[in-house]
Amino acid sequence: MDILIARQRSELAVHQQRLEVAQAAAARFILAYEERQIPGASEAEVEYLSGLDAIRDHLAVMNDQVAEELLTFAPGGPQQPGNMEASRPLNQQLLRRGVRMRTIYLNSIRTDRPTMDHARWLIEQGCKVRTVPSLPNRMIIYDRKSVMIAADADNTAIGAIRVSAPGMVASLHWLFEQVWQSAESLEAPVSPAPGELNAQQAEALYLLALGHTDEAIAKRLGVSPRTARRITSSLMTHLGARSRFQAGVLAIQLGFLPLRVD
């Protein structure tokens, strides 16, 4: 059993490092877009959409044009009831047209009944849904030809960036696939084995070790600041750690986290 667990942890560490390389690449892309310093990309391949109205107009156009596949990162935890209700007719229309849809939510939606009901409704309509502990940003990929990314992960209404440069689209699509492979199906149990951390706790512990505040951890996990404080306090007590950095060191020593390369 020890050998099997060690092998699984080794495989997880390798996969986690590949995923973090992809996330770092995505972060560099987003920074370059915001600074308008994209080598080799024309204005037609990168477009900045300012404000919520511009985002909605662009979404309407792209949803009419998508023909084969729609891939979505949906961070933020539990979704707004009004937004979910408004999206249903469009989702039905796309799925009836034969568009393949895959959506990745945060694990935190599992404790929110309205969002879970909506996610199950999507699955009934033909969409594939999975969850992960955290997501880097809101992102939508259309037919592997165009990508829309929130310009500010903390305030998605400020603006968005539309990318159609083939190399950038390919990299962001690879990022989606890596996250999808590590995600859990909606009905899969997320309870850990006795003595182990669940995926959300492991992610919180990693963010804790990096020095993130409870507010920052809450945003990444899609939970309230109060819940984030409860998670971090419980983790530090569990590990017997006196500081966030010590918590990270102890977690690696005890095998709760793989040694990551940043």
Backbone as CSV, one residue per row, in Angstrom:
resi,resn,N_x,N_y,N_z,CA_x,CA_y,CA_z,C_x,C_y,C_z
1,MET,0.826,-1.194,0.000,0.000,0.000,0.000,0.872,1.260,0.000
2,ASP,1.944,1.240,0.794,2.848,2.399,0.832,3.457,2.664,-0.532
3,ILE,3.832,1.580,-1.244,4.421,1.729,-2.577,3.410,2.337,-3.543
4,LEU,2.164,1.868,-3.485,1.126,2.403,-4.369,0.872,3.876,-4.100
5,ILE,0.805,4.243,-2.812,0.575,5.644,-2.452,1.740,6.512,-2.915
6,ALA,2.968,6.025,-2.726,4.144,6.790,-3.159,4.140,6.988,-4.661
7,ARG,3.734,5.940,-5.396,3.680,6.043,-6.856,2.636,7.071,-7.279
8,GLN,1.469,7.046,-6.631,0.418,8.011,-6.956,0.874,9.432,-6.679
9,ARG,1.560,9.639,-5.573,2.042,10.981,-5.240,3.076,11.454,-6.245
10,SER,3.926,10.531,-6.696,4.926,10.892,-7.698,4.263,11.309,-8.997
11,GLU,3.249,10.538,-9.431,2.531,10.879,-10.661,1.802,12.209,-10.514
12,LEU,1.229,12.455,-9.333,0.540,13.721,-9.089,1.507,14.891,-9.162
13,ALA,2.710,14.717,-8.620,3.701,15.790,-8.643,4.097,16.144,-10.072
14,VAL,4.303,15.120,-10.912,4.658,15.368,-12.311,3.540,16.098,-13.028
15,HIS,2.300,15.623,-12.832,1.157,16.265,-13.485,0.996,17.695,-12.992
16,GLN,1.188,17.912,-11.663,1.023,19.253,-11.101,2.053,20.208,-11.688
17,GLN,3.270,19.751,-11.880,4.299,20.616,-12.448,3.973,20.973,-13.889
18,ARG,3.451,20.003,-14.685,3.043,20.322,-16.055,1.929,21.362,-16.054
19,LEU,0.988,21.203,-15.144,-0.134,22.129,-15.068,0.338,23.525,-14.693
20,GLU,1.275,23.620,-13.769,1.750,24.932,-13.339,2.559,25.621,-14.437
21,VAL,3.273,24.842,-15.252,3.960,25.437,-16.403,2.948,26.067,-17.342
22,ALA,1.836,25.355,-17.582,0.790,25.888,-18.461,0.147,27.129,-17.857
23,GLN,-0.115,27.114,-16.553,-0.713,28.277,-15.900,0.226,29.481,-15.955
24,ALA,1.525,29.243,-15.784,2.487,30.339,-15.873,2.518,30.921,-17.273
25,ALA,2.433,30.049,-18.279,2.393,30.530,-19.661,1.155,31.378,-19.899
26,ALA,0.019,30.923,-19.376,-1.227,31.691,-19.528,-1.099,33.046,-18.844
27,ALA,-0.494,33.077,-17.676,-0.323,34.353,-16.966,0.555,35.313,-17.770
28,ARG,1.606,34.786,-18.403,2.461,35.646,-19.224,1.700,36.187,-20.423
29,PHE,0.849,35.336,-21.022,0.028,35.785,-22.141,-0.865,36.950,-21.717
30,ILE,-1.550,36.783,-20.586,-2.488,37.802,-20.126,-1.763,39.107,-19.842
31,LEU,-0.596,39.038,-19.199,0.172,40.240,-18.929,0.594,40.927,-20.218
32,ALA,1.009,40.141,-21.191,1.412,40.717,-22.474,0.238,41.396,-23.162
33,TYR,-0.948,40.778,-23.088,-2.126,41.371,-23.720,-2.430,42.729,-23.097
34,GLU,-2.390,42.785,-21.762,-2.742,44.011,-21.081,-1.756,45.133,-21.400
35,GLU,-0.495,44.770,-21.635,0.517,45.769,-21.940,0.666,46.024,-23.440
36,ARG,-0.132,45.284,-24.243,-0.094,45.434,-25.699,1.301,45.154,-26.275
37,GLN,1.988,44.181,-25.709,3.331,43.844,-26.168,3.358,42.364,-26.561
38,ILE,2.694,42.054,-27.668,2.577,40.657,-28.083,3.372,40.452,-29.357
39,PRO,4.551,39.880,-29.267,5.388,39.716,-30.454,4.690,38.902,-31.529
40,GLY,4.662,39.435,-32.731,4.141,38.702,-33.876,2.640,38.647,-33.993
41,ALA,1.903,39.248,-33.041,0.444,39.200,-33.088,-0.091,40.508,-33.647
42,SER,-1.023,40.409,-34.606,-1.626,41.597,-35.185,-2.800,42.050,-34.332
43,GLU,-3.297,43.273,-34.632,-4.443,43.782,-33.887,-5.668,42.901,-34.088
44,ALA,-5.783,42.269,-35.254,-6.926,41.400,-35.524,-6.878,40.135,-34.674
45,GLU,-5.670,39.737,-34.224,-5.530,38.509,-33.456,-5.692,38.733,-31.954
46,VAL,-5.591,39.962,-31.499,-5.749,40.295,-30.081,-6.592,41.554,-29.975
47,GLU,-7.700,41.453,-29.258,-8.604,42.587,-29.135,-8.978,42.779,-27.672
48,TYR,-8.895,44.019,-27.207,-9.295,44.317,-25.826,-10.734,44.801,-25.822
49,LEU,-11.573,44.173,-24.991,-12.982,44.531,-24.876,-13.180,45.259,-23.551
50,SER,-13.546,46.522,-23.610,-13.651,47.339,-22.410,-15.088,47.408,-21.914
51,GLY,-15.304,46.951,-20.698,-16.606,47.075,-20.080,-17.531,45.894,-20.325
52,LEU,-18.573,45.821,-19.486,-19.493,44.699,-19.524,-20.309,44.651,-20.809
53,ASP,-20.716,45.812,-21.320,-21.524,45.832,-22.545,-20.745,45.269,-23.731
54,ALA,-19.464,45.646,-23.834,-18.635,45.137,-24.930,-18.450,43.628,-24.814
55,ILE,-18.303,43.157,-23.588,-18.156,41.712,-23.371,-19.422,40.973,-23.803
56,ARG,-20.581,41.495,-23.392,-21.840,40.840,-23.740,-22.070,40.833,-25.250
57,ASP,-21.751,41.941,-25.905,-21.930,42.008,-27.357,-21.051,40.980,-28.053
58,HIS,-19.809,40.870,-27.589,-18.884,39.911,-28.207,-19.340,38.478,-27.949
59,LEU,-19.813,38.198,-26.729,-20.300,36.853,-26.414,-21.470,36.473,-27.320
60,ALA,-22.358,37.424,-27.566,-23.509,37.150,-28.424,-23.059,36.772,-29.833
61,VAL,-22.073,37.492,-30.350,-21.559,37.211,-31.697,-20.890,35.843,-31.733
62,MET,-20.025,35.570,-30.742,-19.284,34.312,-30.732,-20.206,33.118,-30.522
63,ASN,-21.231,33.289,-29.682,-22.157,32.176,-29.461,-22.949,31.845,-30.724
64,ASP,-23.176,32.836,-31.566,-23.849,32.583,-32.847,-22.922,31.881,-33.832
65,GLN,-21.615,32.146,-33.697,-20.660,31.619,-34.674,-20.084,30.252,-34.304
66,VAL,-20.055,29.919,-33.001,-19.451,28.652,-32.595,-20.187,27.494,-33.254
67,ALA,-19.428,26.544,-33.776,-20.030,25.455,-34.548,-19.771,24.072,-33.959
68,GLU,-18.649,23.898,-33.246,-18.273,22.544,-32.836,-18.074,22.382,-31.334
69,GLU,-17.359,23.321,-30.698,-16.944,23.074,-29.321,-16.862,24.372,-28.529
70,LEU,-17.315,24.314,-27.269,-17.256,25.457,-26.360,-16.701,24.969,-25.026
71,LEU,-15.548,25.492,-24.637,-14.875,25.079,-23.407,-14.815,26.272,-22.458
72,THR,-15.116,26.042,-21.175,-15.232,27.165,-20.243,-14.575,26.878,-18.904
73,PHE,-13.778,27.833,-18.411,-13.376,27.910,-17.016,-14.390,28.815,-16.322
74,ALA,-15.050,28.332,-15.269,-16.046,29.132,-14.550,-15.642,29.264,-13.084
75,PRO,-14.703,30.169,-12.774,-14.298,30.355,-11.385,-15.347,31.160,-10.613
76,GLY,-15.023,31.506,-9.387,-15.939,32.333,-8.608,-16.830,31.552,-7.670
77,GLY,-16.746,30.216,-7.697,-17.566,29.431,-6.795,-19.027,29.427,-7.210
78,PRO,-19.959,29.415,-6.244,-21.385,29.411,-6.563,-21.756,30.543,-7.515
79,GLN,-22.557,30.226,-8.509,-22.915,31.182,-9.544,-24.158,31.979,-9.148
80,GLN,-24.309,33.180,-9.755,-25.467,34.020,-9.470,-26.728,33.391,-10.066
81,PRO,-27.811,33.292,-9.291,-29.043,32.672,-9.800,-29.543,33.316,-11.093
82,GLY,-29.506,34.646,-11.170,-29.973,35.322,-12.378,-29.160,34.961,-13.601
83,ASN,-27.833,34.851,-13.423,-26.963,34.500,-14.543,-27.214,33.073,-15.013
84,MET,-27.436,32.161,-14.065,-27.691,30.770,-14.448,-29.009,30.657,-15.205
85,GLU,-30.034,31.337,-14.723,-31.341,31.278,-15.368,-31.283,31.866,-16.772
86,ALA,-30.551,32.991,-16.909,-30.460,33.642,-18.211,-29.667,32.819,-19.216
87,SER,-28.741,31.992,-18.728,-27.884,31.232,-19.639,-28.547,29.967,-20.181
88,ARG,-29.619,29.523,-19.569,-30.210,28.234,-19.949,-30.706,28.188,-21.394
89,PRO,-31.459,29.180,-21.865,-31.910,29.110,-23.264,-30.754,29.052,-24.256
90,LEU,-29.694,29.826,-23.988,-28.540,29.824,-24.882,-27.842,28.466,-24.856
91,ASN,-27.658,27.901,-23.654,-27.019,26.587,-23.550,-27.818,25.524,-24.291
92,GLN,-29.127,25.556,-24.140,-29.967,24.603,-24.854,-29.824,24.759,-26.363
93,GLN,-29.793,25.994,-26.803,-29.671,26.263,-28.247,-28.366,25.710,-28.791
94,LEU,-27.270,25.949,-28.075,-25.967,25.475,-28.532,-25.911,23.950,-28.569
95,LEU,-26.388,23.315,-27.515,-26.340,21.857,-27.446,-27.238,21.220,-28.499
96,ARG,-28.375,21.819,-28.780,-29.265,21.281,-29.814,-28.660,21.444,-31.201
97,ARG,-27.785,22.430,-31.362,-27.080,22.608,-32.628,-25.952,21.606,-32.785
98,GLY,-25.681,20.850,-31.747,-24.616,19.855,-31.816,-23.274,20.351,-31.308
99,VAL,-23.254,21.518,-30.673,-22.004,22.052,-30.120,-21.632,21.246,-28.870
100,ARG,-20.407,20.740,-28.829,-19.923,20.010,-27.652,-19.511,21.028,-26.591
101,MET,-19.987,20.837,-25.372,-19.695,21.792,-24.308,-19.061,21.089,-23.112
102,ARG,-17.984,21.690,-22.616,-17.363,21.222,-21.373,-17.118,22.436,-20.474
103,THR,-17.511,22.316,-19.223,-17.362,23.415,-18.266,-16.674,22.918,-17.013
104,ILE,-15.727,23.717,-16.505,-15.033,23.399,-15.258,-15.392,24.455,-14.222
105,TYR,-16.020,24.000,-13.140,-16.347,24.863,-11.999,-15.363,24.607,-10.860
106,LEU,-15.519,25.365,-9.788,-14.735,25.128,-8.582,-15.427,24.096,-7.692
107,ASN,-14.641,23.391,-6.895,-15.205,22.412,-5.963,-16.210,23.042,-5.007
108,SER,-16.062,24.341,-4.755,-16.929,25.010,-3.784,-18.389,25.038,-4.216
109,ILE,-18.703,24.781,-5.491,-20.116,24.761,-5.900,-20.834,23.563,-5.319
110,ARG,-20.081,22.561,-4.871,-20.696,21.332,-4.368,-21.503,21.567,-3.094
111,THR,-21.254,22.690,-2.422,-22.017,23.003,-1.213,-23.130,24.008,-1.492
112,ASP,-23.324,24.373,-2.750,-24.357,25.343,-3.123,-25.409,24.641,-3.976
113,ARG,-26.588,24.425,-3.412,-27.610,23.625,-4.095,-28.051,24.237,-5.429
114,PRO,-28.311,25.557,-5.521,-28.745,26.112,-6.809,-27.725,25.891,-7.928
115,THR,-26.433,26.079,-7.612,-25.408,25.880,-8.641,-25.287,24.405,-9.011
116,MET,-25.398,23.526,-8.018,-25.343,22.090,-8.316,-26.546,21.671,-9.162
117,ASP,-27.711,22.228,-8.847,-28.895,21.911,-9.661,-28.685,22.366,-11.103
118,HIS,-28.089,23.546,-11.264,-27.836,24.060,-12.605,-26.812,23.183,-13.334
119,ALA,-25.761,22.782,-12.623,-24.734,21.940,-13.240,-25.321,20.590,-13.653
120,ARG,-26.172,20.019,-12.825,-26.809,18.746,-13.186,-27.749,18.933,-14.383
121,TRP,-28.416,20.082,-14.434,-29.273,20.377,-15.580,-28.438,20.437,-16.857
122,LEU,-27.259,21.057,-16.786,-26.372,21.118,-17.945,-25.995,19.712,-18.409
123,ILE,-25.683,18.844,-17.451,-25.310,17.473,-17.793,-26.474,16.754,-18.473
124,GLU,-27.678,16.980,-17.974,-28.860,16.364,-18.591,-29.043,16.832,-20.035
125,GLN,-28.637,18.067,-20.319,-28.784,18.607,-21.668,-27.679,18.125,-22.608
126,GLY,-26.606,17.522,-22.044,-25.521,17.011,-22.876,-24.173,17.649,-22.631
127,CYS,-24.118,18.644,-21.731,-22.842,19.285,-21.399,-22.052,18.388,-20.439
128,LYS,-20.732,18.421,-20.510,-19.883,17.703,-19.570,-19.361,18.696,-18.529
129,VAL,-19.455,18.324,-17.264,-19.108,19.232,-16.171,-18.159,18.534,-15.205
130,ARG,-17.098,19.243,-14.804,-16.178,18.751,-13.781,-15.827,19.904,-12.839
131,THR,-15.185,19.574,-11.719,-14.777,20.606,-10.758,-13.327,20.420,-10.343
132,VAL,-12.700,21.533,-9.947,-11.323,21.541,-9.443,-11.260,22.484,-8.237
133,PRO,-10.198,22.398,-7.437,-10.097,23.275,-6.261,-9.979,24.754,-6.612
134,SER,-9.215,25.093,-7.671,-9.042,26.492,-8.047,-8.821,26.608,-9.554
135,LEU,-9.073,27.801,-10.078,-8.883,28.087,-11.500,-8.130,29.408,-11.634
136,PRO,-7.279,29.543,-12.670,-6.467,30.753,-12.804,-7.260,31.985,-13.227
137,ASN,-8.329,31.795,-14.021,-9.057,32.951,-14.553,-10.305,32.447,-15.283
138,ARG,-11.225,33.367,-15.564,-12.372,33.005,-16.396,-11.925,32.950,-17.850
139,MET,-12.305,31.892,-18.556,-11.838,31.703,-19.924,-12.878,30.921,-20.724
140,ILE,-13.073,31.316,-21.986,-13.967,30.604,-22.899,-13.219,30.364,-24.204
141,ILE,-13.218,29.115,-24.673,-12.547,28.756,-25.920,-13.602,28.341,-26.936
142,TYR,-13.591,28.997,-28.104,-14.559,28.726,-29.164,-13.892,27.950,-30.305
143,ASP,-14.330,26.713,-30.522,-13.877,25.921,-31.668,-12.357,25.840,-31.788
144,ARG,-11.637,26.035,-30.683,-10.168,26.009,-30.681,-9.586,27.042,-31.654
145,LYS,-10.361,28.078,-31.934,-9.926,29.131,-32.857,-9.849,30.494,-32.190
146,SER,-10.611,30.688,-31.136,-10.665,31.985,-30.472,-10.862,31.768,-28.980
147,VAL,-10.230,32.624,-28.183,-10.317,32.519,-26.723,-10.659,33.882,-26.149
148,MET,-11.556,33.899,-25.157,-11.828,35.120,-24.422,-11.427,34.915,-22.974
149,ILE,-10.603,35.832,-22.451,-10.081,35.743,-21.090,-10.433,37.020,-20.355
150,ALA,-10.837,36.910,-19.104,-11.111,38.092,-18.298,-9.824,38.885,-18.111
151,ALA,-9.899,40.200,-18.304,-8.713,41.040,-18.148,-8.295,41.139,-16.685
152,ASP,-9.255,41.059,-15.776,-8.990,41.109,-14.343,-9.730,39.947,-13.698
153,ALA,-8.994,38.990,-13.160,-9.620,37.800,-12.593,-10.518,38.124,-11.411
154,ASP,-10.243,39.243,-10.722,-11.029,39.613,-9.548,-12.254,40.451,-9.892
155,ASN,-12.274,41.044,-11.075,-13.406,41.876,-11.499,-13.623,41.664,-12.991
156,THR,-14.400,40.650,-13.338,-14.538,40.266,-14.741,-15.355,41.269,-15.550
157,ALA,-16.031,42.215,-14.868,-16.837,43.206,-15.593,-15.981,44.322,-16.186
158,ILE,-14.731,44.447,-15.750,-13.867,45.529,-16.235,-13.596,45.396,-17.725
159,GLY,-13.315,44.206,-18.161,-13.000,43.999,-19.571,-12.523,42.586,-19.824
160,ALA,-12.283,42.286,-21.086,-11.811,40.957,-21.470,-10.874,41.087,-22.657
161,ILE,-10.145,40.017,-22.934,-9.207,39.989,-24.044,-9.587,38.839,-24.960
162,ARG,-9.797,39.133,-26.217,-10.098,38.113,-27.218,-8.833,37.802,-27.988
163,VAL,-8.498,36.529,-28.077,-7.266,36.085,-28.715,-7.604,35.087,-29.815
164,SER,-7.027,35.294,-30.980,-7.203,34.319,-32.066,-5.874,33.931,-32.705
165,ALA,-4.750,34.427,-32.185,-3.435,34.013,-32.684,-3.285,32.504,-32.453
166,PRO,-3.024,31.711,-33.494,-3.041,30.247,-33.377,-2.163,29.687,-32.266
167,GLY,-0.949,30.212,-32.122,-0.060,29.680,-31.091,-0.586,29.916,-29.697
168,MET,-1.149,31.099,-29.472,-1.691,31.414,-28.153,-2.937,30.587,-27.863
169,VAL,-3.795,30.442,-28.864,-5.003,29.634,-28.687,-4.626,28.188,-28.366
170,ALA,-3.635,27.660,-29.064,-3.206,26.280,-28.830,-2.690,26.105,-27.398
171,SER,-1.932,27.084,-26.901,-1.388,26.996,-25.536,-2.500,27.045,-24.493
172,LEU,-3.463,27.932,-24.697,-4.556,28.054,-23.742,-5.477,26.832,-23.803
173,HIS,-5.631,26.266,-24.994,-6.414,25.035,-25.098,-5.695,23.899,-24.383
174,TRP,-4.392,23.837,-24.478,-3.617,22.812,-23.768,-3.807,22.979,-22.265
175,LEU,-3.821,24.231,-21.792,-4.050,24.492,-20.373,-5.410,23.940,-19.951
176,PHE,-6.439,24.197,-20.761,-7.770,23.686,-20.422,-7.742,22.167,-20.304
177,GLU,-7.120,21.498,-21.259,-7.110,20.036,-21.253,-6.363,19.483,-20.041
178,GLN,-5.283,20.154,-19.638,-4.551,19.703,-18.454,-5.413,19.824,-17.203
179,VAL,-6.124,20.949,-17.076,-7.000,21.128,-15.917,-8.148,20.117,-15.970
180,TRP,-8.698,19.885,-17.162,-9.797,18.938,-17.312,-9.379,17.539,-16.861
181,GLN,-8.183,17.126,-17.207,-7.708,15.793,-16.825,-7.606,15.639,-15.313
182,SER,-7.267,16.719,-14.618,-7.111,16.646,-13.168,-8.422,16.898,-12.430
183,ALA,-9.486,17.316,-13.153,-10.758,17.651,-12.526,-11.562,16.388,-12.201
184,GLU,-12.512,16.549,-11.281,-13.373,15.446,-10.866,-14.752,15.619,-11.479
185,SER,-15.373,14.502,-11.878,-16.739,14.573,-12.372,-17.652,15.047,-11.253
186,LEU,-18.784,15.590,-11.621,-19.659,16.227,-10.642,-20.144,15.251,-9.579
187,GLU,-20.368,14.012,-9.955,-20.890,13.030,-9.010,-19.791,12.254,-8.291
188,ALA,-18.545,12.508,-8.642,-17.452,11.782,-7.991,-17.295,12.267,-6.557
189,PRO,-17.109,11.369,-5.595,-16.901,11.803,-4.208,-15.564,12.518,-4.081
190,VAL,-15.529,13.581,-3.286,-14.285,14.325,-3.098,-13.737,14.141,-1.679
191,SER,-14.344,13.216,-0.925,-13.874,12.961,0.435,-12.548,12.211,0.380
192,PRO,-11.553,12.657,1.150,-10.246,11.983,1.123,-10.251,10.728,1.977
193,ALA,-9.202,9.947,1.823,-9.010,8.802,2.702,-8.685,9.306,4.106
194,PRO,-8.903,8.485,5.131,-8.588,8.914,6.498,-7.156,9.423,6.617
195,GLY,-7.009,10.600,7.210,-5.680,11.182,7.389,-5.172,11.972,6.215
196,GLU,-5.891,11.933,5.077,-5.469,12.667,3.887,-6.255,13.974,3.783
197,LEU,-5.737,14.904,2.960,-6.434,16.157,2.699,-7.255,16.016,1.429
198,ASN,-8.405,16.687,1.377,-9.123,16.712,0.111,-8.469,17.732,-0.811
199,ALA,-8.917,17.790,-2.057,-8.258,18.643,-3.054,-8.330,20.114,-2.671
200,GLN,-9.458,20.542,-2.130,-9.607,21.943,-1.739,-8.663,22.299,-0.591
201,GLN,-8.543,21.408,0.390,-7.632,21.648,1.511,-6.179,21.688,1.048
202,ALA,-5.825,20.774,0.113,-4.454,20.743,-0.397,-4.121,22.043,-1.132
203,GLU,-5.070,22.541,-1.930,-4.846,23.796,-2.648,-4.734,24.961,-1.676
204,ALA,-5.592,24.978,-0.650,-5.527,26.039,0.360,-4.191,26.005,1.096
205,LEU,-3.710,24.801,1.374,-2.431,24.658,2.060,-1.284,25.175,1.203
206,TYR,-1.334,24.884,-0.094,-0.301,25.384,-1.001,-0.322,26.906,-1.057
207,LEU,-1.503,27.497,-1.179,-1.626,28.959,-1.213,-1.185,29.564,0.115
208,LEU,-1.497,28.882,1.203,-1.089,29.327,2.535,0.428,29.384,2.633
209,ALA,1.080,28.331,2.121,2.545,28.260,2.176,3.200,29.354,1.330
210,LEU,2.516,29.789,0.266,3.048,30.854,-0.584,2.862,32.240,0.028
211,GLY,2.149,32.301,1.146,1.967,33.579,1.823,0.718,34.338,1.433
212,HIS,-0.219,33.690,0.722,-1.450,34.366,0.346,-2.293,34.666,1.580
213,THR,-2.999,35.780,1.543,-3.905,36.127,2.628,-5.149,35.249,2.567
214,ASP,-5.912,35.267,3.654,-7.149,34.498,3.659,-8.120,35.019,2.600
215,GLU,-8.102,36.330,2.360,-8.983,36.910,1.344,-8.598,36.417,-0.046
216,ALA,-7.290,36.349,-0.327,-6.830,35.860,-1.627,-7.158,34.380,-1.797
217,ILE,-6.991,33.605,-0.728,-7.316,32.183,-0.782,-8.810,32.000,-1.035
218,ALA,-9.628,32.822,-0.398,-11.081,32.748,-0.590,-11.452,32.959,-2.053
219,LYS,-10.818,33.936,-2.703,-11.126,34.205,-4.112,-10.712,33.044,-4.996
220,ARG,-9.540,32.459,-4.735,-9.064,31.352,-5.558,-9.953,30.113,-5.407
221,LEU,-10.447,29.887,-4.185,-11.258,28.698,-3.934,-12.739,28.930,-4.212
222,GLY,-13.121,30.202,-4.362,-14.526,30.502,-4.588,-15.370,30.325,-3.335
223,VAL,-14.807,30.664,-2.180,-15.536,30.561,-0.913,-15.524,31.918,-0.229
224,SER,-16.254,32.056,0.850,-16.274,33.308,1.600,-14.980,33.461,2.401
225,PRO,-14.566,34.704,2.721,-13.370,34.892,3.550,-13.478,34.153,4.883
226,ARG,-14.684,34.099,5.440,-14.875,33.389,6.709,-14.573,31.907,6.550
227,THR,-15.043,31.310,5.459,-14.765,29.895,5.206,-13.277,29.668,4.981
228,ALA,-12.629,30.592,4.240,-11.184,30.464,4.001,-10.414,30.519,5.310
229,ARG,-10.816,31.419,6.206,-10.135,31.505,7.509,-10.317,30.218,8.306
230,ARG,-11.502,29.640,8.221,-11.746,28.389,8.928,-10.879,27.264,8.365
231,ILE,-10.748,27.217,7.031,-9.937,26.177,6.387,-8.473,26.318,6.779
232,THR,-7.931,27.535,6.677,-6.511,27.736,6.978,-6.208,27.498,8.450
233,SER,-7.125,27.932,9.329,-6.915,27.711,10.763,-6.913,26.227,11.084
234,SER,-7.824,25.490,10.466,-7.900,24.042,10.692,-6.644,23.345,10.184
235,LEU,-6.141,23.782,9.031,-4.944,23.167,8.465,-3.722,23.399,9.359
236,MET,-3.561,24.630,9.824,-2.401,24.925,10.668,-2.472,24.161,11.987
237,THR,-3.671,24.039,12.533,-3.841,23.257,13.761,-3.527,21.789,13.505
238,HIS,-4.017,21.271,12.385,-3.796,19.871,12.023,-2.306,19.559,11.879
239,LEU,-1.571,20.510,11.319,-0.137,20.311,11.084,0.718,20.704,12.290
240,GLY,0.145,21.416,13.237,0.918,21.910,14.370,1.881,23.012,13.956
241,ALA,1.492,23.806,12.952,2.356,24.852,12.410,2.106,26.185,13.097
242,ARG,3.180,26.950,13.261,3.067,28.272,13.890,3.023,29.396,12.864
243,SER,3.371,29.089,11.621,3.362,30.110,10.565,2.903,29.468,9.267
244,ARG,2.568,30.317,8.298,2.131,29.813,6.995,3.264,29.085,6.282
245,PHE,4.460,29.638,6.355,5.594,28.995,5.707,5.871,27.629,6.334
246,GLN,5.837,27.575,7.671,6.062,26.298,8.345,4.999,25.281,7.961
247,ALA,3.779,25.741,7.760,2.710,24.838,7.343,3.045,24.187,6.010
248,GLY,3.594,24.980,5.075,3.967,24.429,3.776,5.097,23.423,3.884
249,VAL,6.097,23.752,4.691,7.235,22.845,4.870,6.777,21.530,5.498
250,LEU,5.974,21.618,6.542,5.485,20.413,7.211,4.603,19.574,6.276
251,ALA,3.809,20.265,5.453,2.920,19.547,4.538,3.711,18.718,3.538
252,ILE,4.820,19.274,3.035,5.670,18.534,2.099,6.374,17.381,2.818
253,GLN,6.877,17.657,4.031,7.574,16.618,4.781,6.652,15.445,5.129
254,LEU,5.407,15.760,5.400,4.447,14.720,5.793,3.766,14.072,4.594
255,GLY,4.081,14.563,3.380,3.542,13.954,2.184,2.169,14.445,1.773
256,PHE,1.692,15.539,2.386,0.390,16.079,2.000,0.464,16.829,0.688
257,LEU,1.615,17.395,0.372,1.791,18.156,-0.858,3.032,17.673,-1.585
258,PRO,3.004,17.642,-2.940,4.228,17.383,-3.691,5.102,18.621,-3.668
259,LEU,6.387,18.443,-3.811,7.311,19.573,-3.923,7.111,20.218,-5.277
260,ARG,6.636,21.462,-5.306,6.326,22.127,-6.578,7.470,23.020,-7.023
261,VAL,7.547,23.218,-8.320,8.556,24.086,-8.901,7.864,25.312,-9.468
262,ASP,8.153,26.527,-8.947,7.526,27.771,-9.410,8.561,28.646,-10.081
